[in-house]
Amino acid sequence: MLKELQERVMELEIRFSHQTQLLDELNEVLTDCNHRIDRLSKENQHLRETVSTLAPSLEESPDE
């Protein structure tokens, strides 16, 4: 009985360790994604400003 309990505890510790590692990796990916979103938002804003200065009176696309 004691051996079974020890094995169960060991298995839980192993699972916990793997889950902790996975959470760290996911957090790193999420942080990277947030940095990319921030960069793309700034780039988008810059492009919008550039377009608006190039054609300030243009309301519609030239193709429309």
C-alpha positions as CSV (number, residue, x, y, z in Angstrom):
1,M,0.0,0.0,0.0
2,L,2.8,2.5,0.9
3,K,4.6,1.6,-2.3
4,E,1.5,2.3,-4.4
5,L,1.0,5.6,-2.7
6,Q,4.7,6.5,-3.3
7,E,4.3,5.6,-7.0
8,R,1.2,7.7,-7.3
9,V,2.9,10.7,-5.6
10,M,5.9,10.3,-7.9
11,E,3.6,10.2,-11.0
12,L,1.8,13.3,-9.8
13,E,5.1,15.1,-9.3
14,I,6.2,14.1,-12.8
15,R,3.0,15.3,-14.3
16,F,3.2,18.6,-12.4
17,S,6.7,19.1,-13.6
18,H,5.7,18.6,-17.2
19,Q,2.7,20.9,-16.8
20,T,4.8,23.6,-15.3
21,Q,7.3,23.3,-18.2
22,L,4.4,23.4,-20.7
23,L,2.9,26.5,-19.0
24,D,6.3,28.2,-19.2
25,E,6.6,27.4,-22.9
26,L,3.1,28.6,-23.6
27,N,3.7,31.8,-21.7
28,E,6.8,32.4,-23.8
29,V,4.8,31.9,-27.0
30,L,2.0,34.2,-25.8
31,T,4.5,36.9,-24.9
32,D,6.0,36.6,-28.4
33,C,2.6,36.8,-30.0
34,N,1.8,40.0,-28.0
35,H,5.0,41.6,-29.1
36,R,4.2,40.8,-32.7
37,I,0.7,42.2,-32.4
38,D,2.0,45.4,-30.8
39,R,4.6,45.7,-33.6
40,L,2.0,45.1,-36.3
41,S,-0.4,47.5,-34.8
42,K,2.3,50.2,-34.8
43,E,3.2,49.4,-38.3
44,N,-0.5,49.5,-39.4
45,Q,-0.9,52.9,-37.7
46,H,2.2,54.2,-39.4
47,L,0.9,53.0,-42.8
48,R,-2.5,54.6,-42.2
49,E,-0.8,57.9,-41.4
50,T,1.4,57.6,-44.5
51,V,-1.6,56.9,-46.7
52,S,-3.6,59.8,-45.2
53,T,-0.7,62.2,-45.9
54,L,-0.3,61.0,-49.4
55,A,-3.9,61.4,-50.3
56,P,-5.6,63.5,-47.7
57,S,-8.7,64.2,-49.7
58,L,-9.2,60.7,-51.1
59,E,-12.2,59.2,-49.3
60,E,-12.7,56.1,-51.5
61,S,-10.3,53.7,-53.2
62,P,-9.3,54.8,-56.7
63,D,-10.7,51.5,-57.9
64,E,-14.2,52.3,-56.7
